[in-house]
Amino acid sequence: MFDFIRDHTRLVLGFLLLLIIPSFIFFGVEGYTQFNDAASQAVAKVDGQKISRAEWDDAHRRFMDNQRRQAPTQDPVALDTPAARRDTLDNLVRERVLLTAATKMHLFPSDARMARLFDSDPQYAGLRGADGKISRELLVAQGLTPALFDQRLRQDLGVRQVVAGVLSTAPSSAVPANAALDAFMQRRAVQLQRFDPAAYREKVQATDADVEAYYKANTAQFKAPEQARIEYVLLDLALLGQGVAVTEEDLRKAYNDGIAKYSTPEERRASHILVKAEAGAKADERAKAKAKAEGLLAEVRKNPAGFAELARKNSDDPGSAAQGGDLDFFGRGQMVKPFEEAAFTLKQGEISGIVESDFGFHIITVTGVRGGQVRPFEAVRAEVEAELRKTLAQKRWAESAETFTNTVYEQSDSLKPVVDKLKLSLQTATVLRKPAPGATGPLASAKLLDAVFGTETLRNKRNTDAVEVGSNQLVSARVVEHFPERVQAFAEVKDRVRQRLVEERAAALARQEGEARVAALKAGNSTEPLPIVVTVSRAQAQGMPRPLMDAALRADADKLPAVTGVDLGADGYFVVRVMQVLPRETPPGGDAPLRAQYAQAWGVAETEAYLASLKKRYKANVTPLAATPSDAAASAAR
């Protein structure tokens, strides 16, 4: 709602991400291999430590790769602009500043706090094993070790503390909040009058001489863009999939081979009593723990209904003891192996014997079973067919892509050989050097257009190299006829020139009459109301264009009615008369959401200022080398 938040969305989201999502952003910044002197040159420095060009290039490459994964058809050139690269560098500087601040301020959590976090925070419940601790097996499955996970989380928590206090701080007094909200939510009763250029077109006199003179004065507006008539061939994985033939036998085999995909994974709900005994404990200590577990097992077998109470009083698992040993539902791979095997062997209601693991000795009872059903072939036939077609198409794609690339290059005087060899379609089109804004599809690819309009392609009329224009899409094109940019002859565009001249003169007449109306109202020569009456605020623009709303809200409220004019060009001239200033309305549910947004905006502004002070404190600066693109940067989009 606030202009600040609307105009600084990226900044707001950046700060919120620092606080909400464990980003682990600082790994990968340090320790890059320096291949050459240029790569190791500093493009920025923080607290005397450099950010090298290699680090910058690598960070931007990772950013581009991530964007390509999310939007495969996005033009890589658009991601590699100087502005985008500078954003990446600014992010690296900010990250390094925050990491430096966290280190200098000793904000990284203690071992005790980390242990409490691992043991109790619900966010990490999925990584805890049967004993409530972070499971080494589960971390390894995600490519982490306990030490690396601890290190990454410790740094992330420290960095978040640097800005969390500032960002979450709201003004303590209601006075500034009320003053800001009163101004922001102020309403104004406004009268409007539009002078529409369309109403003045019939009054415009435009002779042939006027039209020709306008053409000569504005020839740049009447250029035909550079374009080419081309032949092209598209190799598309999606189209290959449509041409793949599959039999009923193929489908049945694919279903049976991938039966696990069509099954609901079985999950077990279990409760346990843990008698703790570390794997490295002495033999007599483990024997003592086992004896205790056997005693508890005997009690459980005598009174199975008392399992939960025994777990509360005797289990050494802090994560489940208070719940009577309940571990909720879990699937295979989520518990240590001995525990999992026992839990998935027991029937519901059965009680295990003593189960030994690295954590000690468990007594387990299964309290629930769900899942494990297999969907019948007929129910998933369409899914199986789509997956099989995709798999076969990908295999065919891998084979065809190399043939496609080699053929269009080796037989570059024609596209017919690749069409015949791969049974593709030869298509024709007319393409512009600069496609229309918002254009999509293979022929809007900047890489393809660069190839089509390249000097060699135009001069020799040969095939372009195979160009990747999207995910699993290759195109090669050949120019049939090229049309350079040119100024169109007057005879070609005479009607369009006349229309534009008439529109401009009509807009001028509308503006002239509107300005006269403004002058009359300011002079007090007219008191009759204007035809459009609205009440507007920054929160409720009533569909008014931004320039009109700004004019209404910025008019001097000390002298009412306040009159001004707004020229919107082809959309007309508007007379704006502010009649009354109205106080803000309190929403039916109260203004708590507004105050929360105000506090958020305040916190973001303070955090921005705080980050600026940290950059100054740690002497963060970007060096002149940052303005010079590297070879890696130049090739990042290719």
C-alpha positions in Angstrom: 0.0 0.0 0.0 2.8 2.4 0.9 4.5 4.2 -2.0 7.9 3.3 -0.4 7.1 -0.4 -0.4 5.7 -0.3 -3.9 8.6 1.6 -5.3 11.3 -0.4 -3.4 9.8 -3.9 -3.6 13.1 -5.5 -4.5 14.8 -3.9 -1.5 12.0 -5.0 0.9 12.0 -8.6 -0.3 15.8 -8.7 -0.1 15.7 -7.7 3.6 12.8 -10.1 4.4 14.6 -13.0 2.7 17.6 -12.4 4.9 15.4 -12.8 7.9 13.0 -15.6 6.8 14.9 -18.1 4.7 18.2 -19.7 5.7 20.1 -18.7 2.7 23.6 -20.0 3.4 24.7 -17.3 0.9 28.2 -16.9 2.1 29.5 -20.3 1.0 30.9 -20.2 -2.5 32.0 -16.6 -2.0 35.4 -17.6 -0.5 38.1 -19.7 -1.9 37.7 -19.7 -5.6 40.5 -20.9 -7.7 42.4 -18.0 -9.3 43.0 -19.0 -12.9 44.8 -15.8 -13.9 45.7 -12.4 -12.7 42.7 -10.8 -14.2 40.3 -13.1 -12.5 41.9 -12.4 -9.1 41.8 -8.6 -9.4 39.6 -6.9 -6.9 36.3 -5.4 -8.1 35.3 -4.5 -4.6 36.7 -4.5 -1.1 35.1 -4.9 2.3 37.2 -4.4 5.5 40.3 -4.8 3.4 39.3 -8.1 2.0 38.7 -8.2 -1.8 35.9 -9.5 -3.9 37.6 -10.8 -7.0 36.4 -10.6 -10.6 36.3 -14.4 -10.5 33.9 -14.4 -7.6 31.7 -11.8 -9.2 31.6 -13.7 -12.5 30.9 -17.0 -10.7 28.1 -15.4 -8.6 26.5 -13.9 -11.7 26.8 -17.1 -13.6 25.0 -18.9 -10.8 22.3 -16.2 -10.9 21.8 -16.7 -14.6 21.8 -20.5 -14.3 19.1 -20.2 -11.7 17.0 -17.9 -13.8 17.3 -20.2 -16.8 16.1 -23.1 -14.7 13.1 -21.2 -13.6 12.4 -19.7 -17.1 14.1 -21.8 -19.8 12.8 -19.5 -22.6 14.1 -16.3 -21.1 16.6 -14.5 -23.2 20.1 -14.9 -21.6 21.1 -11.5 -23.0 18.5 -9.8 -20.9 20.0 -11.4 -17.8 23.5 -10.2 -18.6 23.0 -6.5 -18.8 25.4 -4.1 -17.0 22.6 -3.3 -14.5 22.0 -7.0 -13.8 25.7 -7.6 -13.3 26.0 -4.6 -11.0 23.1 -5.9 -8.9 25.0 -9.2 -8.5 28.1 -7.3 -7.3 26.0 -5.1 -4.9 24.6 -8.3 -3.4 28.1 -9.7 -3.0 29.2 -6.6 -1.2 26.1 -6.6 1.0 26.6 -10.2 1.9 30.3 -9.6 2.7 29.4 -6.6 4.9 26.8 -8.5 6.9 29.2 -11.5 7.4 32.0 -9.1 8.5 29.6 -7.4 10.9 28.4 -10.7 12.4 32.0 -11.8 12.9 33.1 -8.5 14.4 30.1 -8.4 16.7 30.5 -12.0 17.8 26.9 -12.7 16.9 27.3 -16.4 15.9 25.3 -18.6 18.3 27.0 -20.7 20.9 27.3 -24.5 20.9 24.6 -24.7 23.6 22.2 -22.6 21.5 22.9 -24.6 18.4 22.2 -27.8 20.3 18.9 -26.5 21.6 18.0 -25.4 18.1 18.7 -28.8 16.6 16.9 -30.6 19.4 13.7 -28.6 19.5 13.1 -26.2 16.5 10.2 -27.6 14.4 11.9 -26.3 11.3 14.5 -29.1 11.6 12.0 -31.8 12.6 12.5 -33.5 9.2 16.2 -33.9 9.9 15.9 -35.4 13.4 16.2 -39.1 13.9 14.5 -41.4 16.3 16.4 -39.9 19.2 15.4 -36.4 18.4 18.9 -35.4 17.2 19.9 -34.3 13.8 20.3 -37.5 11.7 23.6 -37.9 10.0 22.0 -40.2 7.4 19.4 -37.7 6.5 22.0 -34.9 6.2 24.2 -37.1 4.0 21.2 -37.8 1.8 20.9 -34.0 1.2 24.6 -33.6 0.5 25.5 -32.2 3.9 27.6 -33.3 6.9 26.6 -32.4 10.4 29.6 -30.2 10.7 28.9 -28.4 7.4 25.2 -28.0 8.3 26.1 -26.6 11.7 28.6 -24.2 10.2 26.2 -22.9 7.5 23.3 -22.5 10.0 25.5 -20.8 12.6 26.7 -18.2 10.0 23.2 -17.6 8.7 21.8 -17.1 12.2 24.6 -14.7 13.0 24.0 -12.6 9.9 20.3 -12.5 10.5 20.9 -11.0 13.9 22.8 -8.1 12.3 19.7 -6.7 10.7 16.8 -8.4 12.6 16.7 -5.9 15.5 16.7 -2.9 13.2 14.2 -4.3 10.7 11.7 -5.5 13.3 11.9 -2.2 15.3 8.7 -0.1 15.0 8.4 3.5 16.2 7.6 3.4 20.0 5.3 6.4 19.9 1.9 6.6 18.2 2.4 10.3 17.4 4.7 9.9 14.4 2.7 6.9 13.2 -0.5 8.8 13.4 1.0 11.8 11.6 2.4 9.6 8.8 -0.8 7.6 8.4 -3.0 10.8 8.5 -0.9 12.2 5.6 -0.7 9.0 3.7 -4.4 8.1 4.0 -5.7 11.6 3.6 -8.7 11.8 1.2 -9.5 14.6 -1.2 -12.8 15.5 -2.9 -11.8 16.3 -6.5 -13.6 17.5 -9.6 -12.3 16.7 -13.0 -12.9 17.7 -16.6 -11.3 16.0 -19.6 -10.6 17.7 -22.9 -10.5 14.7 -25.3 -8.4 15.2 -28.5 -10.9 13.1 -30.4 -13.4 15.8 -30.0 -11.2 18.3 -31.8 -10.1 16.2 -34.8 -12.8 17.7 -37.1 -11.6 21.2 -36.3 -8.0 20.4 -37.5 -7.0 21.7 -40.9 -4.2 19.7 -42.5 -3.4 20.4 -46.2 -1.2 18.1 -48.3 1.6 20.6 -47.9 1.2 20.5 -44.1 1.4 16.7 -44.2 4.5 16.6 -46.4 6.2 19.2 -44.3 5.5 17.2 -41.1 6.9 14.1 -42.9 10.1 15.9 -43.8 10.5 17.2 -40.3 10.0 13.8 -38.7 11.4 11.2 -41.1 12.9 9.2 -38.2 9.4 8.3 -37.2 8.6 6.7 -40.5 11.4 4.1 -40.9 10.8 0.6 -41.9 12.8 -1.6 -39.5 15.5 -4.0 -40.6 14.0 -7.4 -41.4 14.6 -10.6 -43.3 12.6 -13.3 -45.0 14.0 -16.6 -43.7 13.7 -20.3 -43.9 14.1 -22.2 -40.7 14.0 -25.6 -39.1 13.0 -26.3 -35.5 14.1 -29.4 -33.5 11.8 -29.5 -30.5 11.6 -32.2 -27.9 7.9 -31.6 -27.4 7.3 -32.3 -31.1 9.5 -35.3 -31.1 7.4 -36.7 -28.3 4.2 -36.4 -30.4 5.8 -38.5 -33.1 7.0 -41.3 -30.8 5.0 -44.6 -31.2 4.4 -46.7 -28.1 2.6 -50.1 -27.9 0.5 -51.5 -25.2 3.3 -53.9 -24.3 5.7 -50.9 -24.0 3.2 -49.2 -21.6 2.8 -52.3 -19.4 6.6 -52.8 -19.2 7.1 -49.1 -18.2 4.4 -49.4 -15.6 5.9 -52.5 -14.0 9.5 -51.1 -14.2 8.4 -47.9 -12.4 5.8 -49.4 -10.1 7.2 -47.4 -7.2 6.1 -44.2 -8.8 2.6 -45.3 -8.9 2.5 -46.4 -5.3 1.6 -44.4 -2.2 4.7 -44.7 0.1 3.9 -46.7 3.2 4.3 -44.7 6.4 4.3 -45.9 10.0 3.4 -44.1 13.2 5.4 -45.4 16.2 6.1 -44.7 19.8 9.4 -45.7 21.4 11.2 -45.7 24.7 14.9 -44.9 24.4 17.5 -46.0 26.9 20.4 -43.9 25.8 23.8 -45.5 25.3 26.3 -43.9 22.9 27.9 -46.1 20.3 31.3 -45.4 21.8 30.3 -46.1 25.3 32.1 -48.7 27.4 30.8 -52.3 27.3 29.7 -52.3 30.9 27.8 -49.0 30.4 26.0 -50.4 27.3 25.2 -53.6 29.2 23.7 -51.6 32.1 21.6 -49.6 29.6 20.4 -52.8 27.9 19.5 -54.3 31.2 17.4 -51.3 32.0 15.7 -51.5 28.6 14.9 -55.2 29.2 13.3 -54.3 32.5 11.2 -51.7 30.9 10.3 -54.2 28.1 9.0 -56.6 30.7 6.8 -54.0 32.2 5.4 -53.0 28.8 4.6 -56.6 28.0 2.7 -57.0 31.3 0.8 -53.8 30.6 0.8 -52.6 27.0 -1.7 -49.9 27.7 0.9 -48.2 30.0 3.5 -47.8 27.2 3.0 -44.0 27.0 3.3 -43.4 30.7 6.5 -45.5 30.9 7.9 -43.5 28.0 7.1 -40.2 29.7 8.9 -41.3 32.9 11.8 -43.3 31.4 12.6 -42.4 27.8 15.9 -40.6 27.2 14.5 -39.1 24.0 13.8 -35.4 24.8 11.9 -34.9 21.5 9.2 -37.6 22.2 9.2 -38.5 25.8 6.7 -35.7 26.7 4.4 -37.1 24.1 4.5 -40.6 25.5 7.2 -41.6 23.0 5.0 -40.7 20.0 7.1 -40.0 16.8 4.2 -39.3 14.5 4.1 -40.8 11.0 7.4 -41.3 9.1 8.5 -43.0 5.9 11.4 -45.2 4.9 14.8 -43.4 5.0 13.8 -41.1 7.9 15.0 -43.2 10.8 18.3 -45.0 11.5 18.3 -48.4 9.9 17.8 -50.7 12.8 14.9 -48.6 14.1 13.3 -48.4 10.6 13.6 -52.2 10.0 11.9 -52.9 13.3 9.1 -50.4 12.8 8.3 -51.6 9.3 8.3 -55.2 10.3 5.9 -54.9 13.2 2.1 -55.1 12.8 0.0 -52.3 14.2 -0.3 -52.7 18.0 2.7 -55.1 18.3 5.6 -54.3 20.6 9.2 -55.0 19.5 11.9 -56.6 21.4 15.1 -54.6 22.3 16.3 -52.7 19.2 19.9 -51.6 19.3 21.1 -48.5 17.4 24.0 -46.0 17.7 21.8 -44.0 20.1 21.1 -46.8 22.6 18.3 -49.3 23.1 14.7 -48.8 21.8 11.4 -50.4 22.7 9.0 -49.7 19.8 5.3 -50.1 19.2 3.5 -49.3 16.0 0.4 -47.2 16.5 -0.6 -46.5 12.9 -0.1 -47.6 9.3 -1.0 -45.6 6.2 -0.2 -45.7 2.5 1.4 -48.5 0.6 -1.3 -48.9 -2.0 -0.5 -49.3 -5.7 -2.6 -47.5 -8.3 -3.9 -49.9 -11.0 -2.5 -49.6 -14.5 -5.7 -48.4 -16.0 -5.9 -45.5 -13.5 -2.4 -44.2 -14.5 -2.3 -45.3 -18.1 -2.3 -41.7 -19.4 0.4 -40.8 -17.0 2.6 -43.8 -17.9 2.2 -43.0 -21.6 3.1 -39.3 -21.2 6.2 -40.3 -19.2 7.2 -43.0 -21.6 6.8 -40.6 -24.6 8.9 -38.0 -22.8 11.6 -40.6 -22.1 11.7 -41.9 -25.6 11.6 -38.3 -27.0 14.6 -37.3 -24.8 16.5 -40.3 -26.1 15.7 -39.4 -29.6 16.5 -35.7 -28.9 19.9 -36.6 -27.6 20.6 -38.5 -30.8 19.0 -35.9 -33.1 20.5 -32.8 -31.6 24.0 -33.8 -32.6 22.9 -34.8 -36.1 21.0 -31.5 -36.4 24.0 -29.4 -35.2 26.5 -31.2 -37.5 24.3 -31.2 -40.6 23.3 -27.5 -40.6 27.0 -26.7 -40.2 28.6 -29.2 -42.6 25.9 -28.7 -45.4 25.4 -25.0 -44.8 24.2 -24.0 -48.2 20.7 -25.5 -47.6 18.4 -26.7 -44.8 17.0 -29.5 -47.0 19.6 -32.1 -45.9 18.7 -31.7 -42.2 15.0 -31.7 -43.0 15.3 -34.9 -45.0 17.6 -36.6 -42.5 15.5 -36.0 -39.4 12.0 -35.8 -41.1 11.5 -32.2 -39.9 9.4 -29.3 -41.5 11.0 -26.5 -43.4 9.2 -23.3 -42.3 9.3 -19.7 -43.6 8.8 -16.4 -41.8 9.6 -12.7 -41.9 11.5 -11.6 -38.8 12.5 -8.1 -37.5 16.0 -7.4 -36.3 14.4 -6.1 -33.0 11.2 -8.1 -32.2 8.1 -6.3 -30.8 8.1 -5.8 -27.1 6.7 -8.8 -25.3 7.2 -11.1 -28.3 7.9 -14.8 -27.4 8.7 -18.0 -29.1 11.7 -19.3 -31.0 11.8 -16.5 -33.6 11.9 -13.9 -30.8 15.2 -15.3 -29.4 17.9 -12.7 -29.3 20.5 -15.3 -29.9 18.8 -16.5 -33.1 18.2 -13.0 -34.4 21.9 -12.2 -33.8 22.8 -15.2 -35.9 20.3 -14.4 -38.6 21.4 -10.8 -39.0 25.1 -11.6 -38.6 27.4 -10.3 -41.3 28.4 -13.8 -42.5 24.9 -15.1 -42.6 23.6 -12.1 -44.6 26.6 -12.0 -47.0 26.8 -15.7 -47.8 23.1 -16.7 -47.4 24.3 -19.8 -45.5 22.7 -21.6 -42.5 23.1 -20.3 -39.1 24.7 -22.6 -36.6 22.2 -24.5 -34.4 20.9 -22.0 -31.9 19.4 -23.1 -28.6 16.2 -20.9 -28.3 14.6 -22.7 -25.4 14.7 -25.8 -23.2 15.3 -28.7 -25.6 14.8 -26.5 -28.7 17.3 -25.9 -31.5 16.8 -23.7 -34.5 18.8 -23.1 -37.7 17.8 -20.5 -40.2 18.8 -19.2 -43.6 18.2 -15.8 -45.0 16.3 -15.8 -48.3 16.0 -12.0 -48.6 17.3 -9.1 -46.4 15.7 -5.7 -46.1 17.9 -3.1 -44.4 16.4 -0.3 -42.3 15.2 2.5 -44.5 13.1 5.7 -44.4 9.8 4.9 -46.1 8.8 7.0 -49.1 6.2 9.7 -48.4 3.8 8.0 -50.8 4.0 4.8 -48.7 3.2 6.5 -45.4 1.1 9.5 -46.4 -2.0 8.4 -44.7 -0.2 7.5 -41.5 1.6 10.9 -41.5 -1.7 12.7 -41.9 -3.3 10.7 -39.0 -0.3 11.5 -36.7 -0.4 15.2 -37.7 -4.1 15.4 -37.0 -3.8 13.7 -33.7 -1.0 16.0 -32.6 -2.9 19.1 -33.6 -6.1 17.8 -32.0 -4.2 17.2 -28.7 -2.8 20.8 -29.0 -6.3 22.2 -29.4 -7.5 20.2 -26.4 -4.6 21.4 -24.3 -5.3 25.0 -25.4 -8.9 24.9 -24.3 -8.1 23.1 -21.1 -5.5 25.7 -20.1 -8.0 28.4 -20.8 -10.4 26.6 -18.4 -7.8 26.4 -15.7 -7.1 30.1 -16.1 -10.8 31.0 -15.8 -11.3 28.8 -12.7 -8.2 30.3 -11.0 -9.5 33.8 -11.8 -12.8 33.0 -10.2 -14.7 33.5 -13.5 -16.5 30.2 -13.1 -18.1 28.4 -10.1 -20.1 25.7 -11.8 -18.9 22.2 -10.9 -16.8 20.1 -13.2 -18.4 17.0 -14.7 -16.5 14.3 -12.9 -16.6 14.1 -9.1 -14.4 11.6 -7.1 -12.9 11.2 -3.7 -9.3 9.9 -3.9 -6.5 8.8 -1.7 -3.2 7.1 -2.2 -4.9 3.8 -1.1 -7.9 4.4 -3.4 -7.0 5.9 -6.7 -10.5 5.3 -8.2 -8.8 4.3 -11.5 -7.2 7.7 -11.9 -3.9 7.7 -13.9 -1.0 8.3 -11.6 -0.2 11.9 -12.9 -3.8 12.9 -12.1 -3.8 11.4 -8.6 -0.4 13.0 -7.9 -1.7 16.4 -9.0 -4.8 16.1 -6.8 -2.8 15.0 -3.7 0.0 17.5 -4.1 -2.2 20.6 -4.7 -1.9 23.2 -2.0 -4.6 22.4 0.6 -4.3 25.8 2.3 -6.1 27.5 -0.7 -9.2 25.7 -1.6 -10.5 25.1 -4.2 -7.1 24.4 -5.7 -6.9 24.2 -9.5 -4.3 22.7 -11.8 -4.0 21.1 -15.2 -2.5 17.9 -16.3 -1.5 17.2 -19.9 -1.7 13.5 -20.8 -0.9 14.0 -24.5 -2.9 11.7 -26.7 -5.1 10.8 -23.7 -6.2 14.4 -23.3 -5.9 17.4 -21.0 -7.4 17.2 -17.5 -8.5 20.1 -15.3 -8.2 19.1 -11.7 -10.0 21.0 -8.9 -9.5 20.0 -5.3 -12.6 21.0 -3.3 -12.1 19.5 0.1 -9.5 17.7 2.2 -11.0 14.8 4.2 -9.5 12.9 7.1 -8.5 9.3 6.7 -11.1 6.6 7.4 -10.5 3.8 9.8 -11.2 0.5 8.2 -14.0 -1.7 9.7 -11.4 -4.1 11.2 -9.3 -1.3 12.6 -6.0 0.2 11.4 -3.7 -2.4 12.8 -2.7 -3.7 9.3 -1.8 -0.1 8.3 0.3 0.4 11.4 2.0 -2.9 10.7 2.8 -1.7 7.2 4.0 1.6 8.4 6.3 -0.1 11.0 7.6 -2.4 8.2 8.4 0.6 5.9 10.0 2.3 8.9 12.1 -0.7 9.7 13.2 -1.1 6.0 14.2 2.5 5.9 16.2 2.2 9.1 17.8 -1.0 7.9 18.8 0.6 4.7 20.5 3.4 6.6 22.1 0.9 9.0 23.5 -1.1 6.1 24.9 2.1 4.6 26.6 2.8 7.9 28.0 -0.7 8.0 29.4 -0.3 4.5 31.0 3.0 5.6 32.4 1.4 8.9 33.9 -1.5 7.0 35.1 0.6 4.1 33.1 -1.2 1.5 33.7 0.1 -2.0 33.5 -0.9 -5.6 36.8 -0.4 -7.6 37.1 1.1 -11.1 37.8 -2.4 -12.4 34.1 -3.3 -11.9 33.2 -1.1 -14.9 35.4 -3.2 -17.2 33.7 -6.4 -18.4 35.7 -9.6 -18.2 36.0 -12.3 -20.8 33.9 -14.6 -18.6 31.3 -12.0 -18.3 31.2 -11.4 -22.0 30.6 -15.1 -22.6 28.2 -15.7 -19.8 25.1 -15.2 -22.0 26.3 -17.3 -24.8 
